[in-house]
């Protein structure tokens, strides 16, 4: 291609048509050149180490997930997985605007295909690590988003009617907290300044129960989901018997009959 045709192609590449497409979103690419925080993910251990608070820590970018953030999140969750004293995890995002808007598209802008695929592998590991954690995870979020690579196409239709799930996934339209609550996507609504306190109250209540029993319940629900009723009941009974022979059963019954608070052991793993 030569002459005017090549010049026309150059104009198309360097003079993109403006659009109002992104104005409906309450976020955009983070400003370039801003200093990154010391760590993209923070972890604090609360309630005598029984509750881990994980904070996505890129508020200047609405906690958009970079390769480094994904790797750090994986590292933290893997550490929590082998720390028996931690019984519950709270996952939240720093700043006032968003829990996370998904992958950082500014970082992806200059990626090669190989770079992108490598990041995708890293993020797959992060998602798998979070999903496989035996301890319960509470999300304290200030804005909800859907991510195709984050599991939304697999998870959302299990929560919502298929038509509604497909509409949300195909349009990418944001929804309000009130609508998410109405649809059953979130359990509770709280003012922003009360959100973490509410999450911590729930986490501490869960942490006060037998961690072995709590993990057994989570495992039974995960493995039984989508199974025929009899298969789901069989999975539940297997988890129940594992808990029934645990010393926590004796402690729980004793505490009930003696009118005292139970002292449950940390789980074996």
N, C-alpha and C positions, 0 to 999 in steps of 0.2 A: 504494500500500500504506500502510495507516494502522494505528494502534492496536497491539494485541498482535502482529500480524504483523510490523510494522516493528520492534518491540522484540525479537522473536525473531531477525530478521535481524541486528540489531545484536549480539546475543549470540553468534551464529555467527561474526561477523567479529572480535569482540574477545576471544573465549574459545576459541582453537583447541584441539582435542583433543591431548593429549600423545601421544608415540609413542616406541617404542624403535628405530625404523627406522634411525637414524643411529649407533647404538651400535656396530655392527659395523665402522664405519670408524675408522681411527686418527687422524682429524683432524676439525676442525670449523671454523666461522667464526672468523676471527682476532678477538681482543678489539678493541673499538672504542677509539679515542682514542690508540692507540700511535703514537709518532713514526716516520715513515717514514725510511729511510736516505737518504743524500745522492743516491745513484743506484740505481734499481731493478735495473740490470744493470751488472756490472763486466767489464772486459776487461784482461787482462795478456798481454804478449808475452814468451814464454819461448824458450829455446834459440836465442839470437841472433836473435830475431824470427821464427823459422820456425814456431813453434807459438803459436796464439792460444788463451788460456784464457778462456772466457766463463762468467761466474757469475751466475745468477739470484739477486738479492740482496734478498729479502724473507723472511728466515728466520722472523720473528715470525708470518708468515701462511703458513708452509709453502710459500713462494715462489708463492703464488697470483698469477695473471697479471692485472694491471690494464691499462687502456688505455695508461698511461704506460710500463709495463714492455714491452708489445708494441712500442710505437713506438721505444723505446730499443734493443731487441733488433734490430729491423729496421735501424736506423741503423748499429749495430755490424757486422752481417753484410754490409750493403752496402759499408761501408768495407773490410772484409776482402776482399771480392770483387775490389776494384780495387787491392789491395796485393799485388804479385807476390811479395814476400819471404815472406809467410805461406803455408805449405804445408799445414798441418793445423790443424784446430780441435778443441778439447775443450770440450764443453758440460756444465756441472754446476750444482748448486744449493747455496747457502749453508745452513749449519745442519746439524743432526744428524738431522732427521726425514724430509725429503722433497726430491727433485729439484724437483718441482712438483706441486701437487694440481689443476692446471687453472685455469680462469678464476676470478677473485675474485668470489664470489657476494655478498659483502657490498657490493661496489661496484655490482653489478648490481641490488641490491635496490631502489634508488630511481631506476633508469633508466626513462625513457620508451621506448616502442617505437622511436622514431627514434634515441635514444641507443644502444640495444642494437644496432640495425642498423648504425649508424655504427661502433661498436666491432667488430662482426663483419667489416665491410669492412677495418678496420685489421688485424685478426688474420689475415684471408685473405692480406693482403699479406705479413705476417710469415712465414706458413707457406710461401708461394710463394718468398720470398727465401731461406729456409733450404733448401728442396727444390732450388732451382736453383743453389745454390752449387757450383762445379766442384771445390772443394777437399774432401777427405774430412773428415767430422765424426764424432768419437767422443763418445758420451754416457756420462758417469760418474755413475750415478744411485744413490740410496739407497732409492727407493721408486718402483714403477711405477704409472702410472695410465692410463686410457683416456679419450680426449676425442673425442666425436662430431664436433665442429667442428675438431679438431686432426688429422684424417686417419685416425683409427682404423678407421672402417668401410671405408675404401678399402684401407688397408695391412695390417690384421690378417689378413684372409682370404687374402692372398698369402703369409703366413708360416705360418699354422696351418690344420688341416683346417676346412672351413667350419662344421661343427657346433660345434666348440670355440670358434671365433671368434665365432659368433653368441651362444653362451651367455655368453661374457665380456662382449660388447657389450650384451646385453639385460638381464643381471642387474647389471652394474656391480660385481660382487664383486672385491675386491682379491685379489692372489695374492702368494705369497712369492717371494723371490729365487730360492730353490731350484726352485720350480715354473716360474718364468720361464726359468731356465737349462735345465731338462729339456725345455721346449717349444721351445727354440731362439730365444727372444725376446731373450736376452742371450748374449754370447759367453763371458764369464768371470765368476767370482765371487771377490770379495776382501773381507777384513775392512775395515770402514769407514775405519780410519786408514791403510790401504794403498791405497785406491781410486785417489786422484789420482796417486800414484807409478806405479801399474800403467798407468793411462791415458797418463801422460806417456811411459813407456817405449815403448809401442806407437806413440804419435804421433811420437816422435823417430826410431823405426826407419822409419816411413813417410816422414818428412821427409828422411831420408838418401837416399832413392831419387830417381830423376828425377821432378820434379813434373809434367813434361809427360806422362810415361808413366803416372803415378798417376792424373792427371785423365782420361787417355784410357781407362783401365780402368774408372773410375767411370762415365764417360759411356757406354761400351759396355754395361755392366751395366744402367744405367737405361733406355737406349733399346731394348735387346734384351729386356727383361723382358716376358713375355707374348707375344712375337712367335713365329711359326713358326721352327723351327730354322734353316732356310736364311736367313731374313731376319735372325735374330740373328747368324749367322755373318757375313753381309755387313756388318752394322753393326760387328762386331768387327774385321773386316779393314780397313774404312775407318779406324777409330781406330788400328789397328796401323800402317798405312802413313803416317799423319800423324806417328807417333812415329819410324818408321824413317828418315825423312829429316831428323830433328832432330839438331843437334850433340850432344845427350846420348847418342845411340847410339854415336858415335865415342869419347866420353869414357868411357862404360861399358865398351866393349870394351878400350880402352887401359888402364884401371885394372885390369881383370881380368888381362890379360896381364902387366902390370908389378907385380902384387901390391900395389897401393896403394889407398887410399880414393879413390873418385871425387869430383870436384867438379862438381856439376850446376848448370846455369844456372837462375835463376828463370824461371818460365814467362812467355810473352809477355803473358798476361792471366789 
